[in-house]
């Protein structure tokens, strides 16, 4: 049983969960096994209809840092995060997805960076993408200083009343980072150039991003444009339609993929392999 140490900055990790009985134990194990221990975990069960509730309750019973909330309605991914943001007491907020895996140094490295670099309000990290069906891995890199980060790697200072705009359905996390977090903090996001989380491409195709994108309409994209005035986003979406986005994404995903066996000698990556 772990307890919070008030002598170090407290991190509130937020996880929204929906029908994740197959993955949530692995995700929570990777989070509670962080080397940085001064962490509280806020987990929202978004009205799951599988065994998610029982699994979450078993974890909260074992670790006092894990606080589980059961919603009688599905608040949606970003409505759920807003609910958890209202609960979080930490100096820093960290986002986590319910089917990803986190390197044991993730929280510690990000806290250390933000403690030493006050000019940055938030930081993200690079990632590995894990293709569950083929057991292949691909390194995912993002720009070092930007208004974007891989959302499941995001950590930011808990000093502004930041919320996700629930009127935005298309690229809601991108909008939050660029037009809420960065604009309100008057700062950009620093992306630590280490792959500190593993993004799982699920064999059943039920990744949140895929589900959200499959339910989008052109009106949702236009709504994003009306809020952001970002004409490039609109043009990119039209281009995706013309080029057949799913086919194009499949081709890009296939480039640079390697069998998981090729990483056996990689000590950094081996921190993930025990969870797969």
C-alpha positions, 0 to 999 in steps of 0.5 A, a space after each residue: 500500500 503506497 501513500 503520498 509524500 508531501 515533500 515532493 510535487 504531487 502528480 494527478 494522473 487522469 484516466 477515463 475508462 470505458 469497457 477496458 476489461 482486457 487492458 486496464 490492468 496492464 495500464 494501471 500496473 504500468 502507472 502504479 509501478 512508476 519509479 516516481 511515487 508521489 502520484 495520485 490516480 483519478 480513474 473514471 469508469 465511464 459507464 462500462 458494461 463489462 468487468 471494468 468496474 470490478 477490476 478498478 475497485 480491486 485496484 483502489 482497494 489495494 492502493 490508497 492513491 487510486 481513486 475510482 469514480 463510477 459514472 451512471 452515464 457515459 460522459 465521453 472521453 473529454 467530458 470525463 477528463 473535465 470531471 477528473 480535472 475538477 477532482 485533481 489536487 496535484 501540482 501537475 496533471 498527467 493524462 493517460 489512456 486506458 489501453 496504453 503502457 507507460 515507461 516506469 520513468 515517465 512521470 519522474 522524467 516529466 516532473 524533473 523537466 518541469 521543475 527545472 524549466 519554469 518557462 514551459 507550462 507543459 511537456 509531452 514525450 515521444 512514443 512507441 506504437 505497438 501493433 497488437 495483431 502483428 506484434 510489431 513496434 514503430 518509433 513515433 517522434 514529434 517536434 521538440 517544441 510545439 503546440 502539440 504533443 501525443 495526448 497520452 503523454 501530456 503533463 502540465 502545471 495545475 495552476 490554471 482552470 483548464 478544461 476541454 471544449 465539449 463543443 469540439 468533437 474533431 481533434 478535441 485534444 489537439 484543440 485543447 493543447 493548442 488553443 486552451 493550454 498553450 494560449 492560456 499559459 502563453 507557452 509552448 509544449 516541450 516534447 521530451 525526445 524519449 519514447 515514454 509510453 507505448 500506444 497500443 493499436 488494438 487488434 479489435 480496432 476499438 481504439 478511442 481515436 478510431 471510434 471518434 474519427 469514424 463518427 465524425 461528420 464534415 459539420 464537426 470539422 467545420 465546427 473545429 474551424 469556426 472555433 480555431 480559424 485554422 484553415 490548414 486543418 480544414 484543408 488537411 481533412 479535405 485532402 484526407 478524404 480525397 486521398 482515402 485517409 484509412 488507406 494512406 494511414 495504413 501505408 504510413 503505419 506500415 513504414 518503419 515497423 519492426 518485429 518485437 523480437 528485434 527489440 529484445 536487446 533494447 534495455 529501454 524498450 524491455 521495460 514495456 515487453 513484460 506488459 505485452 
